[in-house]
Each structure stands twice: as C-alpha cells, then as structure tokens.
Amino acid sequence: MEAGPVSAVTGRFAPSPSGRLHLGNLACSLLAWLSARSQGGRIVLRIEDLDAERCPRKYADALEEDLRWLGLVWDEGGSSGGPNGPYYQSECAAIYTESYNKLEAQGLVYPCFCSRAQLHAASAPHTSDGNVIYPGTCRGLTAEQIAEKRKKKAPAYRLMVPDEDITFTDGCMGPHTENLLRDCGDFYLRRADGVFAYQLAVVVDDARMGVTEVVRGADLLSSTARQLYLYRLLGLPAPKFAHCPLLLAPDGRRLSKRDGDQSLENLRAKYTAEEIVGRLAFAYGLQPEPAPRTPESLIPDFSWDKVPKQDIYLPENLF
C-alpha cells in the first residue's frame, strides 16, 4: 500500500456519522480546519462508517451539508471524492485486509475468545478512565485449544504488544507517554463478525490519504501509542497529533449525539453559522468574546497556545 501524496500540511475531518453533528464534533472540526489552514494546508474528509449499520449514509450526507453551511470546506473526500479514495471506511475492507495480513505474517496476531462480560469483570485491570487493559488471556493458547474454542465461538483478533514505552509530543496537550503492555494491552484488530477495528482502519487511511496532522478529541489521546506502534509495524509515516479538550455540558456531562439540544440540527434553527463558530471560538480561547466570526477570519490569529489543556465546561446560556 502506497501512502498518498503529501503537501506541506494535510489535516482531516474524520467523523463517525451515527447521528447529527453536535457541538463537541464541531469544535474538533473547527480546530482541525484552523490548524491546517493556518499552516497553508489542505483538509481531507473521511467518513468513519466502519459499522455501516450504525452509520447510515443519510447522516454522512447531512454532516457534509452542515460542514459546508458552517464554512468548513474541505479539499478532497466525502461524496466529492478525490485521488486517495475510497473515503468511506465501509468501502475499504480489501485495503484493511492487506495491512492486517502484513501484521499476521509478523506473527503478532492471535484469536481472542473472551466475552464482553469476562473483559469487564471487576477483577480485570482497568485504566483510570475506565477502559479495560487486556490481560493477555488468549495470548498463549495452543493450536488444539484454539480449535476447540472455535467450535463454540467465532473469535475476534488481537495484536500482541511489547512491554515498551511510547512517547510523543502532542500539539495541544504536550509530552505524553504510554506503556503499550501496561497502559493499553493487546488490542483488537478485527471483531468476531469480521469488521476491522478503528485502530487499524484509522492508521491505514491516514497514511494512504497523506494526512500529516491529526486533530481530534482528548478522549482519543490514549489511542495514539497503539497507532504509532501500528505505523511502525506497517512501515508507514506517522502524522503529528493534537488532541483538543472535550466540550462538557455545564453540569459536567460529555456532550454526545444523544444531547439533542446541542445538535447542529437544533442549533441551526436558533443561530447563524457565524454565531455558532464565534461562540465555539470563544469557548476554546480563540477570541475574548463570543462575537460572530467566519472560520476564515479566525485563521490569522490561530494558535494552539490559546487552546485550554483541560476539558471545557460550556458556559451557561452560551448556546
């Protein structure tokens, strides 16, 4: 697999269209757009619909329309297409299979028969944010044990990780270190139903689309060490990363697609595109007051130094 052509800076939007955009998605999209554009860079739109049942095309189409309405235009991808397609992950199984086979050939992939209940048992090791660290239960199964277990259950597949620290400097959050074995554990490459995992798909896609800068929410910061390991194993150039603080409701809840009041569908009925962009820019420290702004007008003064390093509580009555 060849990596896509690389301009000075190529950023990306990579939404998962399981519902309408909400303010948290929008904030990430705005920051990704501003970061790339302030460096004279390009933007790719990739639709992360790995689970096609949860992500009907109507949401992907609505998402494109919302981004255009806000003025967050992209240079390739989505329904517009371009030189590095497919841009919908649901169409990329053959591409992911090729990379998966390379990892398998290195002897690093093994079947896992653990159930969700076993993984989430109280005795299982967990990270501070509640994620399960896989203890390697199925790592040492013999061929006979695997054959026996297959009679009862189709396995998922995991990648074996070494006891190794991976350190990188995040464009927003600064230096970050994770130990692959202790902080992450062997991780999924493919589900039991054959769907490829996010970690593999995102690495393969960012490389083949020539992405040099990944801007996304801080909830994905812990994925980065695993992804850097995959870039290395697959011999692909790794991008730079910047993880932006999450936008929380005034009561501390994470905004999600379930928060209808904060979905763009409802916000568009109340505010202009410039009002939404300006208020988000204010919440993220990019301007001193919530005045209406176009995305273009924010480019000259954009700096990651202005963006807070902690999650942001949405001020009451801002939206």
Salt bridges, closest charged atoms under 4 A:
GLU48 OE2 - ARG46 NH2 2.88
ASP51 OD2 - ARG191 NH1 3.61
GLU64 OE1 - ARG68 NH2 3.61
GLU65 OE1 - ARG268 NH1 2.84
ASP66 OD1 - ARG20 NH2 3.05
ASP66 OD1 - ARG268 NH1 2.79
ASP75 OD2 - ARG37 NH1 2.85
GLU76 OE2 - ARG42 NH1 3.10
GLU91 OE2 - ARG57 NH2 3.35
GLU148 OE1 - LYS151 NZ 3.24
ASP163 OD1 - ARG182 NH1 3.30
GLU164 OE2 - ARG232 NH2 2.58
ASP170 OD1 - HIS243 ND1 2.63
GLU178 OE2 - HIS176 NE2 3.11
ASP186 OD2 - ARG139 NE 2.83
ASP193 OD2 - ARG191 NH2 2.64
ASP205 OD2 - ARG46 NE 3.78
ASP205 OD1 - ARG208 NE 2.88
ASP206 OD2 - ARG12 NH2 2.91
ASP206 OD1 - ARG46 NH1 2.79
ASP219 OD2 - ARG254 NH2 2.98
ASP251 OD2 - ARG253 NE 3.14
ASP259 OD1 - ARG253 NH1 2.62
GLU265 OE2 - ARG20 NH1 3.80
